[in-house]
Amino acid sequence: MTMEIQTNIVNKVAQSGLITVDLADYHPKTDNVLYDIKDNLFHGLMLREKDFREFIKTHDWSLYTDKHVAITCTADAIVPTWAYMLLANKLEPYAAAVIFGDLDELVRIQYAAAIDQIDMEQFRDQRVVVKGCGDTFIPESSFVQFTVKLSKVAKSIMYGEPCSTVPVFKRSPQAPKAADKQV
């Protein structure tokens, strides 16, 4: 007679009551475009106002419709501030957003806006794991911003995966109120 022993596998992570937040879920789902003013430089060295103004007048700005545009200059050249202002002015009617900086800066700004919209009350008195390591670029500034907001409501914050976390924050137990003290 053969006896079968059945063992129930217990998922301790699922029973832990941890809430996992993946900031990659807040990654912008927008069409981000870099406008590099280096392409408008004369011999890659300087911006000639007359040529630039002609370009501004004749360029098809509708190509940027509904796009999020980061304006920058990757060449080692001095670009007058008014040039960026002209670009911004021409892009504004078409683009969904226009910023000065590179694409990483644009993503930082988009993450900041998304994190500002999160209702932190859903994490009140919860143990939260902020997921790390993934294929999606998440700026460190987003982790910092989220942690600052989360630490106001969460019971604890950890970083990593539920099976292997690094403790970040744990709310200290509240001192008993005067009315709760035994006499």
Steps between C-alpha positions, in 0.01 A plus 500: 500500500643832388428808702485833335591800706355824382679814600340839461736762369450823688577827327632699793556808283132506405400459865738771623263786429766682302391738228738512205526821300679495168584855396541369144119495495520881502744519209377756250311350212562802282683567180815675626719682248834675532553821306875560484578855397848385387342428163437874463859607573720649231795261452394339828641797689260790519144600442446761233188698581391567142527131399334384819208739465450383141497139619251588776274663240508219243526179705190275519427515874195277462746206503501544879123479545415328830865415568693580816808694390829549682709784358877478544835566336748213505770698317763691692367837390357809660135525412318819594200456726270668249559210258351253747217743562425522125493121476271470800267761357474319166458156659241606760192504271573145384688310769332350804795621712826687444792502745865601496724200554568154364264205474599374847401839646169480316434155649594632848244778462234257375563260789482788749161600362374140510619447859332825606171349380525182709248482784734412786210416732485155342830431677398629843638269773611248237829316455617603155770355278620735229608271221853542375690360207317492174536566132334842514705813573376652824687808617639489853314826559174307460596254773594793725178692431285189550679412826454850642126486431463137606681540832225736616239223488659154480577276795822388333681537168733245347686495171549201273283195450264357766727196539813712548459854627714776643330685786468872432256629760303372796264719696587497865218397731302796623543589864177428688271798540446635852142367504624149413749480789403283794503675836 
